[in-house]
Amino acid sequence: MLPQLLRTPGGTAGAASVAGGAPGPASAAASNYAYVGTYTPNGGGIYLFRIDPNTAALTQLQVIDDIRNPTWLAVNPAQTRLYAVSEIDNFQGTHGGAVVSYAIDADNLHLTRLGAVSSGGVTPAHLSVHPSGKFVFVANYGGGSVAVFPVGADGALGEATDLRPSVGPRHHGHAVNDPPGQFAVSDHDGPHLHMVAPDPSGQFVIANDAGLDLTWVWRFDAAAGRLLPANVSVIPAPPGSAPRHFIFHPNGRLFYNLYEHDGKVAVYDYDATRGGMKLKQVVSSLPPKFEGSNLSSEIVISADGRFLYVANRLHNAVAIFAVADDGQLRNTSETWVHADSPRSLCIDPGGAFLYSCNQRGDSITSFHMNATSGALTFTGRFEAVGSPAAMTMLKRT
């Protein structure tokens, strides 16, 4: 049985009841769980929620407030460790951010802090875990670099084994294919790494630089924890487009890259043996004849690979795409998120619900996913969370 947990400074936790009562063994077995990272101090830190698989309701179990700006989270494959960026620029008096590691309790899922290391750059924005669970990759937005960290025997991170700066020509802050009336500006004053993640095999590591409009591809040396040049190590995006987040199709042969500034999705055939990419389609995530300002933020795909979803901030909507057999996309509809600034999306492990972390709306909203059409229907639920930035799921049976 999973006890309810109260706010616990410094990563300690004690059992206590909160609204809804403590779950019994049957409900614990039937539920999924989620960690949510926030921008502090509006948000409280890292939240643990239980998810009702029938209603999508979130019940808060714990808040860990020993970290500032935990704006991206990742769980290791064994679901025993959680890693969080601390999107700051003054870690331990230095000009840099931090990465914090936590142990996940097997029984109650509460977090115990294991340690923190410098991220190797300023304001880290994203991190991911290698399929082996032995390395963590971090994208430093302000520092314009990618760092590789080894995972120790206890799950804590060691000092970086590699640090790769991003270099290239600067572009203007407006994309060549912006929608009419776009006034929002992406940062193009220098390199800004927005995401880094391994491919499904773990043989290659990919990173998006939204500041220089580049996608980097490295071969990964898992023995030394080093990033080595791939056959084609850099893929340019249209000037000003700001490649932000990406996702692989479940088959591992298709790569979808989201451009923040012009709201486009670039579809690539992916060669898993060489880390190579061949562009096959570019499609807008905005409705026809859209005019005004928008910044796209997140891209996710259903577990069966049939539907893809893109969050559009400022437009405050999720675009829904049907995925053809060859991986190309067809925009079928869009759904209002019922709040401001959807920063990230997350699909529950059962594929029944999609969640939107609405940063400026201080809420998480949820939607039923139609398994046949991919359509989203608002559940009517608003979960109050200050400045939610990212959500990651755990499935417990």
C-alpha positions, -999 to +999 in steps of 0.1 A: +000+000+000+012+035-008+008+060+020-001+096+013+028+120+018+030+156+029+054+183+017+088+173+029+117+198+028+151+183+019+137+151+004+125+134+036+090+122+039+065+109+065+032+092+060+001+112+066-034+115+051-045+143+028-077+148+008-090+116-006-076+093+021-049+068+018-053+043-011-059+007-004-040-022-021-065-025-049-064+012-059-026+013-056-023-016-080-046+000-105-030+035-105-002+051-123+020+078-108+036+110-121+063+134-110+059+171-121+086+196-122+079+233-118+094+268-119+100+280-083+090+298-062+056+299-079+058+261-081+067+242-050+095+220-065+089+184-076+054+170-071+044+133-068+008+125-079-013+094-081-033+091-113-068+077-113-069+055-144-106+060-149-110+098-144-074+111-150-076+129-116-043+137-099-040+133-062-010+150-047+011+127-025+043+146-019+063+178-027+101+180-026+112+216-022+150+211-020+156+221-056+151+254-076+135+253-110+133+216-116+120+223-151+128+189-167+127+154-151+137+119-163+134+085-147+159+057-153+146+025-171+144+006-138+122+033-123+145+035-092+161+069-098+148+103-108+171+130-123+161+167-125+178+198-140+180+228-118+175+256-143+197+282-125+228+302-132+245+303-098+250+267-086+273+268-055+284+303-064+295+295-099+281+307-132+263+274-140+233+252-134+229+219-117+216+183-121+201+167-090+197+129-085+171+112-063+164+077-052+128+065-057+115+044-028+102+011-041+071+011-018+059+047-015+077+064-045+089+092-023+122+108-033+155+109-013+181+133-026+214+116-035+234+146-046+239+174-071+266+182-097+272+212-119+254+208-153+285+221-171+267+252-183+241+278-175+204+272-171+200+235-181+167+230-198+165+192-206+180+159-196+175+122-206+188+088-195+207+063-217+188+030-222+214+013-201+207+036-172+244+042-169+246+078-183+226+110-181+227+136-209+220+173-202+213+202-225+225+236-212+203+262-227+222+292-215+256+276-217+250+263-253+265+228-245+257+191-240+271+173-211+274+136-203+273+123-167+281+088-155+257+072-130+274+057-100+265+025-082+241+043-059+225+062-088+241+096-081+259+114-109+296+117-112+315+146-128+309+150-165+328+126-188+322+149-218+311+184-226+303+195-262+298+232-270+275+240-299+290+263-326+278+278-358+266+310-375+239+331-358+205+338-374+178+364-369+152+357-343+124+355-368+120+324-390+119+326-428+085+308-428+069+325-398+031+327-397+018+363-406+018+386-376+044+366-356+058+390-329+072+364-305+110+361-307+131+330-300+166+336-286+191+337-315+218+356-297+239+325-295+238+287-290+208+275-269+206+237-265+170+229-258+169+191-258+193+161-258+184+124-259+197+091-272+181+073-301+161+041-291+192+019-295+215+041-274+241+041-301+236+078-311+228+109-291+209+138-307+205+174-295+186+205-308+201+239-307+173+264-309+196+294-309+217+283-339+190+263-357+210+231-357+204+194-348+235+176-337+241+139-340+269+120-322+279+084-319+280+074-282+310+056-268+293+038-238+326+026-225+342+061-220+310+082-219+321+102-249+303+119-278+320+112-311+312+126-345+286+107-365+288+103-403+266+134-407+271+153-374+250+184-379+216+189-396+207+225-403+171+238-398+156+268-417+171+301-403+152+313-373+130+282-370+145+272-336+144+234-334+132+227-299+120+191-290+119+159-310+104+124-308+111+090-324+083+069-338+079+037-318+094+017-348+127+036-344+128+044-381+112+079-381+123+111-364+100+141-358+116+175-351+096+204-338+105+239-347+095+263-320+093+296-339+075+288-371+054+259-356+066+234-381+072+196-377+100+182-399+097+144-406+128+124-413+135+088-422+161+077-396+189+053-403+196+036-370+228+020-382+245+053-391+225+079-372+215+094-406+184+114-414+166+120-447+140+148-448+106+137-462+080+162-451+076+196-433+041+204-420+026+232-399+012+226-365-010+257-368-045+258-383-049+270-419-048+308-423-035+312-387-022+347-380-005+360-349+022+350-324+029+315-313+058+294-299+055+257-303+068+238-272+063+200-271+059+170-293+047+135-282+034+104-300+010+076-290+024+043-281+010+026-312+026+054-334-007+063-350-011+098-336+012+127-329+005+158-308+021+192-307+016+219-280+014+255-293+020+281-266+003+315-271-022+297-293-030+276-262-039+245-282-027+210-290-025+201-327-034+165-336-018+146-365-026+112-380+005+093-388+005+075-422+022+041-428+052+059-442+054+082-412+041+114-429+017+136-410-018+148-416-032+176-394-067+164-384-078+189-357-067+209-326-079+211-290-079+241-267-060+233-235-083+255-214-054+274-198-024+295-208+010+284-222+011+246-226+048+241-220+048+203-222+026+173-228+026+138-214+006+106-223-002+082-195+013+047-198-021+032-207-026+056-236-060+068-222-052+104-213-030+132-224-019+159-199-009+195-206+014+213-182+002+249-185+031+271-172+013+305-171-020+290-163-007+274-131-026+242-139-024+208-154-054+199-177-062+164-190-079+150-221-094+116-230-076+102-261-098+085-287-080+054-298-096+054-332-093+090-343-067+104-319-091+132-309-088+148-275-118+155-252-114+177-222-120+158-189-132+190-172-104+187-147-080+214-136-052+204-113-037+235-096+001+235-098+022+266-098+041+270-131+042+234-141+070+227-166+074+190-172+057+157-163+070+121-163+050+090-156+056+057-137+036+026-142+032+005-111+014-029-110 
